[in-house]
Amino acid sequence: MGCQKRLIGDYRIGTILRSNDLRSESRLRNVPVTSAGDIAPDLLSTFRRELGNQRTLGDVLAWLRAQDPPRSVTDILTQDEYTHDVVVQWSDRTYLAFDAT
């Protein structure tokens, strides 16, 4: 069997709501960063601290590019026409999954 992958997931970036008069407002909702698998507590704490201030997928992508080494999107999984999971490989055994709606 292959090695078990570790995943950080269920981090909702935010949603955009449009009103009838074509003005748009952003309604953002923080969702806790959770783990699936064996994640070191200090690494999970770092992700929670760093990602808690990100409000949009653009913010997350900028944060990923600012890392050493820079990270990029590994895959995008379409859940339905409105929801996508954006997957980023953090290390050999750790992946971040962002639920973008």
N, CA, C and O atoms as a GROMACS GRO file, in nm:
protein
  404
    1MET      N    1   0.083  -0.117   0.000
    1MET     CA    2   0.000   0.000   0.000
    1MET      C    3   0.088   0.124   0.000
    1MET      O    4   0.198   0.123   0.055
    2GLY      N    5   0.040   0.230  -0.060
    2GLY     CA    6   0.113   0.356  -0.064
    2GLY      C    7   0.104   0.428   0.069
    2GLY      O    8   0.031   0.386   0.159
    3CYS      N    9   0.178   0.536   0.080
    3CYS     CA   10   0.174   0.613   0.205
    3CYS      C   11   0.041   0.687   0.214
    3CYS      O   12  -0.019   0.723   0.112
    4GLN      N   13  -0.004   0.708   0.335
    4GLN     CA   14  -0.129   0.779   0.357
    4GLN      C   15  -0.105   0.928   0.340
    4GLN      O   16  -0.010   0.982   0.396
    5LYS      N   17  -0.189   0.994   0.264
    5LYS     CA   18  -0.178   1.138   0.244
    5LYS      C   19  -0.248   1.210   0.359
    5LYS      O   20  -0.352   1.165   0.409
    6ARG      N   21  -0.192   1.322   0.400
    6ARG     CA   22  -0.255   1.404   0.503
    6ARG      C   23  -0.322   1.522   0.434
    6ARG      O   24  -0.272   1.572   0.334
    7LEU      N   25  -0.435   1.565   0.487
    7LEU     CA   26  -0.513   1.667   0.421
    7LEU      C   27  -0.566   1.767   0.522
    7LEU      O   28  -0.617   1.730   0.628
    8ILE      N   29  -0.555   1.894   0.488
    8ILE     CA   30  -0.622   2.000   0.564
    8ILE      C   31  -0.741   2.040   0.478
    8ILE      O   32  -0.723   2.068   0.360
    9GLY      N   33  -0.859   2.044   0.535
    9GLY     CA   34  -0.972   2.071   0.447
    9GLY      C   35  -1.084   2.150   0.511
    9GLY      O   36  -1.076   2.194   0.625
   10ASP      N   37  -1.190   2.167   0.433
   10ASP     CA   38  -1.312   2.233   0.474
   10ASP      C   39  -1.289   2.378   0.516
   10ASP      O   40  -1.345   2.424   0.616
   11TYR      N   41  -1.209   2.448   0.441
   11TYR     CA   42  -1.185   2.589   0.468
   11TYR      C   43  -1.261   2.668   0.362
   11TYR      O   44  -1.219   2.673   0.247
   12ARG      N   45  -1.370   2.728   0.400
   12ARG     CA   46  -1.451   2.802   0.304
   12ARG      C   47  -1.396   2.942   0.291
   12ARG      O   48  -1.377   3.011   0.391
   13ILE      N   49  -1.369   2.983   0.169
   13ILE     CA   50  -1.312   3.113   0.143
   13ILE      C   51  -1.418   3.221   0.150
   13ILE      O   52  -1.396   3.324   0.214
   14GLY      N   53  -1.529   3.203   0.090
   14GLY     CA   54  -1.635   3.304   0.095
   14GLY      C   55  -1.732   3.289  -0.020
   14GLY      O   56  -1.709   3.210  -0.111
   15THR      N   57  -1.839   3.365  -0.016
   15THR     CA   58  -1.936   3.363  -0.124
   15THR      C   59  -1.968   3.506  -0.163
   15THR      O   60  -1.958   3.597  -0.081
   16ILE      N   61  -2.006   3.525  -0.285
   16ILE     CA   62  -2.048   3.656  -0.335
   16ILE      C   63  -2.199   3.651  -0.355
   16ILE      O   64  -2.250   3.561  -0.421
   17LEU      N   65  -2.269   3.748  -0.298
   17LEU     CA   66  -2.413   3.758  -0.315
   17LEU      C   67  -2.443   3.880  -0.401
   17LEU      O   68  -2.384   3.986  -0.378
   18ARG      N   69  -2.530   3.868  -0.499
   18ARG     CA   70  -2.566   3.981  -0.584
   18ARG      C   71  -2.709   4.022  -0.556
   18ARG      O   72  -2.799   3.938  -0.546
   19SER      N   73  -2.730   4.152  -0.542
   19SER     CA   74  -2.864   4.202  -0.517
   19SER      C   75  -2.934   4.229  -0.650
   19SER      O   76  -2.870   4.228  -0.756
   20ASN      N   77  -3.064   4.252  -0.646
   20ASN     CA   78  -3.142   4.274  -0.767
   20ASN      C   79  -3.103   4.402  -0.840
   20ASN      O   80  -3.122   4.411  -0.961
   21ASP      N   81  -3.049   4.500  -0.770
   21ASP     CA   82  -3.014   4.626  -0.836
   21ASP      C   83  -2.870   4.627  -0.888
   21ASP      O   84  -2.812   4.734  -0.909
   22LEU      N   85  -2.813   4.510  -0.909
   22LEU     CA   86  -2.680   4.490  -0.967
   22LEU      C   87  -2.565   4.537  -0.880
   22LEU      O   88  -2.450   4.528  -0.923
   23ARG      N   89  -2.593   4.586  -0.759
   23ARG     CA   90  -2.482   4.613  -0.667
   23ARG      C   91  -2.442   4.480  -0.606
   23ARG      O   92  -2.528   4.396  -0.579
   24SER      N   93  -2.314   4.462  -0.584
   24SER     CA   94  -2.271   4.336  -0.523
   24SER      C   95  -2.211   4.364  -0.387
   24SER      O   96  -2.149   4.467  -0.363
   25GLU      N   97  -2.231   4.270  -0.301
   25GLU     CA   98  -2.169   4.280  -0.170
   25GLU      C   99  -2.107   4.145  -0.140
   25GLU      O  100  -2.156   4.041  -0.182
   26SER      N  101  -2.000   4.149  -0.067
   26SER     CA  102  -1.932   4.025  -0.033
   26SER      C  103  -1.972   3.987   0.108
   26SER      O  104  -1.957   4.065   0.202
   27ARG      N  105  -2.021   3.867   0.123
   27ARG     CA  106  -2.052   3.815   0.255
   27ARG      C  107  -1.955   3.700   0.280
   27ARG      O  108  -1.963   3.596   0.214
   28LEU      N  109  -1.865   3.720   0.374
   28LEU     CA  110  -1.761   3.621   0.400
   28LEU      C  111  -1.791   3.548   0.529
   28LEU      O  112  -1.839   3.607   0.626
   29ARG      N  113  -1.763   3.422   0.528
   29ARG     CA  114  -1.787   3.339   0.645
   29ARG      C  115  -1.661   3.259   0.673
   29ARG      O  116  -1.612   3.188   0.586
   30ASN      N  117  -1.610   3.272   0.793
   30ASN     CA  118  -1.494   3.192   0.831
   30ASN      C  119  -1.540   3.052   0.872
   30ASN      O  120  -1.634   3.036   0.948
   31VAL      N  121  -1.472   2.956   0.820
   31VAL     CA  122  -1.496   2.817   0.857
   31VAL      C  123  -1.366   2.764   0.915
   31VAL      O  124  -1.260   2.785   0.857
   32PRO      N  125  -1.372   2.697   1.027
   32PRO     CA  126  -1.249   2.649   1.090
   32PRO      C  127  -1.166   2.561   0.998
   32PRO      O  128  -1.220   2.485   0.917
   33VAL      N  129  -1.036   2.571   1.010
   33VAL     CA  130  -0.944   2.483   0.939
   33VAL      C  131  -0.940   2.353   1.017
   33VAL      O  132  -0.906   2.352   1.136
   34THR      N  133  -0.974   2.243   0.952
   34THR     CA  134  -0.978   2.114   1.019
   34THR      C  135  -0.880   2.018   0.952
   34THR      O  136  -0.833   2.044   0.841
   35SER      N  137  -0.850   1.910   1.018
   35SER     CA  138  -0.755   1.814   0.963
   35SER      C  139  -0.822   1.679   0.940
   35SER      O  140  -0.919   1.643   1.006
   36ALA      N  141  -0.767   1.608   0.845
   36ALA     CA  142  -0.806   1.469   0.819
   36ALA      C  143  -0.676   1.392   0.810
   36ALA      O  144  -0.596   1.415   0.719
   37GLY      N  145  -0.653   1.303   0.902
   37GLY     CA  146  -0.526   1.230   0.903
   37GLY      C  147  -0.439   1.277   1.018
   37GLY      O  148  -0.485   1.349   1.108
   38ASP      N  149  -0.316   1.237   1.014
   38ASP     CA  150  -0.221   1.264   1.122
   38ASP      C  151  -0.143   1.392   1.092
   38ASP      O  152  -0.041   1.389   1.024
   39ILE      N  153  -0.192   1.505   1.143
   39ILE     CA  154  -0.128   1.635   1.123
   39ILE      C  155  -0.064   1.677   1.254
   39ILE      O  156  -0.127   1.672   1.359
   40ALA      N  157   0.062   1.718   1.248
   40ALA     CA  158   0.130   1.766   1.369
   40ALA      C  159   0.056   1.888   1.423
   40ALA      O  160   0.020   1.978   1.346
   41PRO      N  161   0.032   1.893   1.554
   41PRO     CA  162  -0.043   2.005   1.612
   41PRO      C  163   0.017   2.142   1.581
   41PRO      O  164  -0.057   2.238   1.559
   42ASP      N  165   0.150   2.153   1.578
   42ASP     CA  166   0.210   2.283   1.549
   42ASP      C  167   0.186   2.324   1.403
   42ASP      O  168   0.168   2.442   1.375
   43LEU      N  169   0.186   2.229   1.310
   43LEU     CA  170   0.159   2.260   1.170
   43LEU      C  171   0.012   2.302   1.153
   43LEU      O  172  -0.016   2.398   1.082
   44LEU      N  173  -0.078   2.230   1.216
   44LEU     CA  174  -0.220   2.265   1.210
   44LEU      C  175  -0.242   2.404   1.270
   44LEU      O  176  -0.319   2.483   1.215
   45SER      N  177  -0.177   2.433   1.380
   45SER     CA  178  -0.187   2.565   1.442
   45SER      C  179  -0.138   2.675   1.348
   45SER      O  180  -0.198   2.782   1.340
   46THR      N  181  -0.027   2.649   1.279
   46THR     CA  182   0.027   2.746   1.183
   46THR      C  183  -0.073   2.770   1.070
   46THR      O  184  -0.098   2.886   1.034
   47PHE      N  185  -0.130   2.664   1.015
   47PHE     CA  186  -0.229   2.681   0.908
   47PHE      C  187  -0.350   2.760   0.958
   47PHE      O  188  -0.400   2.848   0.888
   48ARG      N  189  -0.397   2.731   1.077
   48ARG     CA  190  -0.512   2.804   1.132
   48ARG      C  191  -0.480   2.952   1.147
   48ARG      O  192  -0.561   3.038   1.112
   49ARG      N  193  -0.362   2.982   1.197
   49ARG     CA  194  -0.321   3.122   1.218
   49ARG      C  195  -0.305   3.194   1.084
   49ARG      O  196  -0.354   3.305   1.066
   50GLU      N  197  -0.236   3.131   0.990
   50GLU     CA  198  -0.207   3.194   0.862
   50GLU      C  199  -0.331   3.207   0.772
   50GLU      O  200  -0.349   3.309   0.706
   51LEU      N  201  -0.415   3.107   0.771
   51LEU     CA  202  -0.529   3.107   0.681
   51LEU      C  203  -0.651   3.178   0.737
   51LEU      O  204  -0.744   3.210   0.663
   52GLY      N  205  -0.652   3.203   0.867
   52GLY     CA  206  -0.765   3.270   0.929
   52GLY      C  207  -0.787   3.411   0.879
   52GLY      O  208  -0.899   3.462   0.888
   53ASN      N  209  -0.684   3.475   0.825
   53ASN     CA  210  -0.695   3.612   0.775
   53ASN      C  211  -0.725   3.619   0.625
   53ASN      O  212  -0.744   3.728   0.572
   54GLN      N  213  -0.729   3.506   0.559
   54GLN     CA  214  -0.754   3.505   0.415
   54GLN      C  215  -0.904   3.515   0.390
   54GLN      O  216  -0.981   3.439   0.448
   55ARG      N  217  -0.945   3.608   0.306
   55ARG     CA  218  -1.088   3.631   0.282
   55ARG      C  219  -1.138   3.584   0.146
   55ARG      O  220  -1.257   3.562   0.128
   56THR      N  221  -1.046   3.570   0.050
   56THR     CA  222  -1.086   3.529  -0.084
   56THR      C  223  -0.989   3.424  -0.135
   56THR      O  224  -0.881   3.405  -0.079
   57LEU      N  225  -1.027   3.356  -0.242
   57LEU     CA  226  -0.937   3.261  -0.302
   57LEU      C  227  -0.812   3.332  -0.354
   57LEU      O  228  -0.703   3.276  -0.350
   58GLY      N  229  -0.828   3.455  -0.403
   58GLY     CA  230  -0.713   3.534  -0.446
   58GLY      C  231  -0.616   3.559  -0.333
   58GLY      O  232  -0.495   3.553  -0.353
   59ASP      N  233  -0.668   3.586  -0.212
   59ASP     CA  234  -0.583   3.604  -0.094
   59ASP      C  235  -0.505   3.476  -0.064
   59ASP      O  236  -0.385   3.480  -0.034
   60VAL      N  237  -0.573   3.363  -0.073
   60VAL     CA  238  -0.507   3.235  -0.047
   60VAL      C  239  -0.397   3.210  -0.150
   60VAL      O  240  -0.287   3.167  -0.114
   61LEU      N  241  -0.426   3.235  -0.278
   61LEU     CA  242  -0.326   3.213  -0.382
   61LEU      C  243  -0.205   3.304  -0.362
   61LEU      O  244  -0.092   3.262  -0.384
   62ALA      N  245  -0.228   3.429  -0.322
   62ALA     CA  246  -0.116   3.520  -0.294
   62ALA      C  247  -0.035   3.469  -0.176
   62ALA      O  248   0.088   3.475  -0.180
   63TRP      N  249  -0.101   3.418  -0.072
   63TRP     CA  250  -0.032   3.363   0.044
   63TRP      C  251   0.053   3.242   0.003
   63TRP      O  252   0.166   3.227   0.049
   64LEU      N  253  -0.003   3.156  -0.083
   64LEU     CA  254   0.070   3.038  -0.129
   64LEU      C  255   0.195   3.077  -0.207
   64LEU      O  256   0.301   3.016  -0.191
   65ARG      N  257   0.185   3.180  -0.293
   65ARG     CA  258   0.300   3.225  -0.370
   65ARG      C  259   0.407   3.288  -0.282
   65ARG      O  260   0.524   3.289  -0.319
   66ALA      N  261   0.368   3.341  -0.167
   66ALA     CA  262   0.463   3.407  -0.077
   66ALA      C  263   0.539   3.308   0.011
   66ALA      O  264   0.631   3.348   0.083
   67GLN      N  265   0.502   3.181   0.008
   67GLN     CA  266   0.568   3.080   0.091
   67GLN      C  267   0.705   3.046   0.035
   67GLN      O  268   0.734   3.073  -0.081
   68ASP      N  269   0.789   2.985   0.118
   68ASP     CA  270   0.922   2.944   0.075
   68ASP      C  271   0.935   2.793   0.092
   68ASP      O  272   0.951   2.746   0.205
   69PRO      N  273   0.929   2.716  -0.014
   69PRO     CA  274   0.916   2.756  -0.154
   69PRO      C  275   0.771   2.794  -0.186
   69PRO      O  276   0.679   2.753  -0.115
   70PRO      N  277   0.751   2.871  -0.294
   70PRO     CA  278   0.615   2.908  -0.333
   70PRO      C  279   0.534   2.783  -0.368
   70PRO      O  280   0.587   2.687  -0.423
   71ARG      N  281   0.406   2.786  -0.335
   71ARG     CA  282   0.317   2.674  -0.367
   71ARG      C  283   0.218   2.719  -0.474
   71ARG      O  284   0.190   2.838  -0.488
   72SER      N  285   0.167   2.623  -0.549
   72SER     CA  286   0.065   2.654  -0.649
   72SER      C  287  -0.044   2.547  -0.643
   72SER      O  288  -0.028   2.444  -0.576
   73VAL      N  289  -0.152   2.572  -0.711
   73VAL     CA  290  -0.265   2.480  -0.712
   73VAL      C  291  -0.224   2.351  -0.782
   73VAL      O  292  -0.170   2.353  -0.893
   74THR      N  293  -0.250   2.239  -0.715
   74THR     CA  294  -0.221   2.107  -0.769
   74THR      C  295  -0.336   2.056  -0.853
   74THR      O  296  -0.315   1.996  -0.959
   75ASP      N  297  -0.459   2.081  -0.806
   75ASP     CA  298  -0.577   2.030  -0.875
   75ASP      C  299  -0.698   2.112  -0.833
   75ASP      O  300  -0.700   2.170  -0.725
   76ILE      N  301  -0.798   2.115  -0.919
   76ILE     CA  302  -0.928   2.174  -0.887
   76ILE      C  303  -1.033   2.068  -0.915
   76ILE      O  304  -1.044   2.019  -1.027
   77LEU      N  305  -1.109   2.034  -0.813
   77LEU     CA  306  -1.213   1.931  -0.825
   77LEU      C  307  -1.349   1.999  -0.825
   77LEU      O  308  -1.383   2.068  -0.729
   78THR      N  309  -1.426   1.980  -0.930
   78THR     CA  310  -1.559   2.040  -0.940
   78THR      C  311  -1.658   1.953  -0.864
   78THR      O  312  -1.673   1.835  -0.893
   79GLN      N  313  -1.726   2.013  -0.768
   79GLN     CA  314  -1.829   1.943  -0.692
   79GLN      C  315  -1.966   1.960  -0.759
   79GLN      O  316  -2.041   1.864  -0.774
   80ASP      N  317  -1.996   2.082  -0.798
   80ASP     CA  318  -2.117   2.114  -0.874
   80ASP      C  319  -2.088   2.245  -0.947
   80ASP      O  320  -1.974   2.291  -0.948
   81GLU      N  321  -2.190   2.307  -1.006
   81GLU     CA  322  -2.163   2.427  -1.085
   81GLU      C  323  -2.117   2.545  -1.001
   81GLU      O  324  -2.063   2.641  -1.056
   82TYR      N  325  -2.136   2.542  -0.869
   82TYR     CA  326  -2.100   2.654  -0.782
   82TYR      C  327  -1.984   2.624  -0.688
   82TYR      O  328  -1.922   2.716  -0.635
   83THR      N  329  -1.954   2.498  -0.666
   83THR     CA  330  -1.858   2.460  -0.563
   83THR      C  331  -1.740   2.385  -0.624
   83THR      O  332  -1.757   2.294  -0.704
   84HIS      N  333  -1.620   2.426  -0.584
   84HIS     CA  334  -1.498   2.362  -0.629
   84HIS      C  335  -1.406   2.341  -0.509
   84HIS      O  336  -1.404   2.423  -0.418
   85ASP      N  337  -1.332   2.232  -0.510
   85ASP     CA  338  -1.227   2.211  -0.410
   85ASP      C  339  -1.095   2.242  -0.478
   85ASP      O  340  -1.060   2.182  -0.579
   86VAL      N  341  -1.022   2.336  -0.421
   86VAL     CA  342  -0.891   2.375  -0.473
   86VAL      C  343  -0.787   2.304  -0.388
   86VAL      O  344  -0.780   2.326  -0.266
   87VAL      N  345  -0.705   2.218  -0.449
   87VAL     CA  346  -0.610   2.133  -0.378
   87VAL      C  347  -0.469   2.183  -0.402
   87VAL      O  348  -0.430   2.212  -0.515
   88VAL      N  349  -0.392   2.192  -0.293
   88VAL     CA  350  -0.253   2.237  -0.299
   88VAL      C  351  -0.166   2.135  -0.226
   88VAL      O  352  -0.195   2.100  -0.112
   89GLN      N  353  -0.062   2.089  -0.291
   89GLN     CA  354   0.032   1.999  -0.224
   89GLN      C  355   0.128   2.084  -0.141
   89GLN      O  356   0.202   2.166  -0.195
   90TRP      N  357   0.125   2.063  -0.009
   90TRP     CA  358   0.212   2.138   0.081
   90TRP      C  359   0.347   2.071   0.096
   90TRP      O  360   0.452   2.136   0.094
   91SER      N  361   0.344   1.938   0.112
   91SER     CA  362   0.466   1.858   0.124
   91SER      C  363   0.437   1.721   0.064
   91SER      O  364   0.330   1.699   0.007
   92ASP      N  365   0.532   1.630   0.076
   92ASP     CA  366   0.512   1.497   0.019
   92ASP      C  367   0.386   1.429   0.071
   92ASP      O  368   0.320   1.355  -0.002
   93ARG      N  369   0.352   1.454   0.197
   93ARG     CA  370   0.239   1.383   0.258
   93ARG      C  371   0.128   1.475   0.307
   93ARG      O  372   0.033   1.428   0.368
   94THR      N  373   0.138   1.605   0.281
   94THR     CA  374   0.038   1.699   0.330
   94THR      C  375  -0.020   1.781   0.215
   94THR      O  376   0.053   1.841   0.136
   95TYR      N  377  -0.152   1.781   0.208
   95TYR     CA  378  -0.223   1.858   0.107
   95TYR      C  379  -0.321   1.953   0.176
   95TYR      O  380  -0.376   1.922   0.281
   96LEU      N  381  -0.341   2.068   0.116
   96LEU     CA  382  -0.443   2.163   0.162
   96LEU      C  383  -0.558   2.157   0.063
   96LEU      O  384  -0.535   2.155  -0.058
   97ALA      N  385  -0.680   2.156   0.113
   97ALA     CA  386  -0.798   2.156   0.028
   97ALA      C  387  -0.886   2.274   0.069
   97ALA      O  388  -0.926   2.285   0.185
   98PHE      N  389  -0.915   2.361  -0.027
   98PHE     CA  390  -0.996   2.480  -0.002
   98PHE      C  391  -1.129   2.462  -0.074
   98PHE      O  392  -1.133   2.444  -0.196
   99ASP      N  393  -1.238   2.467   0.001
   99ASP     CA  394  -1.373   2.455  -0.053
   99ASP      C  395  -1.414   2.595  -0.096
   99ASP      O  396  -1.443   2.679  -0.012
  100ALA      N  397  -1.417   2.621  -0.225
  100ALA     CA  398  -1.453   2.752  -0.278
  100ALA      C  399  -1.592   2.749  -0.336
  100ALA      O  400  -1.622   2.666  -0.423
  101THR      N  401  -1.678   2.838  -0.289
  101THR     CA  402  -1.815   2.846  -0.337
  101THR      C  403  -1.837   2.979  -0.404
  101THR      O  404  -1.947   3.006  -0.452
   0.00000   0.00000   0.00000
